[in-house]
Structures are given as C-alpha cells and as structure tokens.
C-alpha cells in the first residue's frame, strides 16, 4: 500500500477519526455516517466515553 511506504498507518488514522467522531455524535448518526453497523458504532461511542474519576483521584493526591 502506498501510504505504508511513506510511514502512514491508515488503520490507526481511520480509528482515530472514528473515535473523534464518536465523541461528538450519537451511535445512530455515527453508524450512518461511517457506513458501519449500529453495534459497531455503539462500541465506538462506548470507547469514546471519558471517565474522569482517575484524573480527579490523581489530582487530589497532589
């Protein structure tokens, strides 16, 4: 693949883009927009959820 010859990993870029979209879009819109199944889009929106509890706990220790 031409991209790989230049050091570009297309899968990583695609996954990063999908994750970025999942932070802003509901699963149903993400599924339509990326032409994936609703179950896959739901998984991606689950990955995109941010859990701030670890961050808050680490800040209290400082």
N, C-alpha and C positions, 0 to 999 in steps of 0.2 A: 504494500500500500504506500502511496506517495507520501502521505502525512507521516508515517512512521519513519521513513527515510530521513526526514527532517527533524526527528526527535519529538514529534507531536503525537500524543496518545489520544486518539479520537474517542475511545470509550470513556476515559476519565473526563474529558471535556463535556461529553454528552451527559454524563451522570451529574457533573457539577451544574450544568444548565438546568437539568430536570429538577435537581434539589432546590436550586434558586427559585424556580417557578413554583415548586410545591410549598414554599414558604408564603407565597402570596395568593395562590389560587386554591379553591376547593377541589377535592378529588374529582368530582364530575367534570369540571372545566378542564382540569389537567389531563384527564383521560381523552377528552375530545381534542384538545389542542395538540397532544403528543401522539395521538392515534394509538393509545395503549388501552388495555383492559381497565375496568374500574377497580378491580382488585389490585392491580399493579400501581395504579395512581393512588389508591388508598394507602398502600405500603409506603410509597414515596412521601406522602403527606405525613405519615407517622414518623418517618426518618427526619423530617424537617422540623418536627416539634422541638422546641428548645426547652430543656429542663434547666432552670436557673438555680435549683436548690444547691448543687455542688458549688457553684460560684458564690452564692450567698454564704454558705458554710465556710468556704475558704476565706472570705473577706472578714468574717467575724473572728477568725483566729489571729489575724494580723494585729 
